[in-house]
Amino acid sequence: MLPRIEGRIQVLRGLKVMIDADLAELYGVPTKALNQAVKRNAERFPPDFMFQLDAAEKVEVVTNCDHLSKLKFSRSLPYAFTEFGAVALANILASSQAVEMGIYVVRAFVRLRQAASLHEDLAKRLAEIEQKTERLELSHDTFSRNTRNQLRQVFEAIRELTMPPDPPKRPIGFVTTEDKKVGKGKALKG
């Protein structure tokens, strides 16, 4: 039974990689033989295909991966292979198992890349929905506030229209009939 390949892929230095011991197990060769084949074919492994872990990275890998605990006592620092390095490694080993497993390894890297892309898309869409919701909320608050102010003005206008008119005020003091005629005449002229 083969171990789940995706679980053996780790992120180091911002790259998705597999450790030499995991690839050796998958390809059916000892880790020492795998590393010797790499050294004999060093020109096939540029830095974006493979790199050697430093001591801190080795400690991190051993701490995070129980199945790599045997590396804790190894004096040598392990190598990490990117997707391209895993394919190149399968090609230089040239055993049928290495070629077959190389295909599975590449497919595992591709599945992880697709899953990461899907998660990025979902996160982006969620952020867009959140922004739209905030804009709608602000828009709703503004609309609601404006509507309340407009309704308040309408109610005040309706109250003013429904209130009985003030009774006409009698003039203070003595009013003669002539004043009444003049007052009426002014009203008629004006």
Summary of the structure (lengths in Angstrom):
residues: 190
radius of gyration: 42.3
end to end distance: 109.1
largest distance: 131.5
contacts: 456
relative contact order: 0.10
helix: 70%
strand: 7%
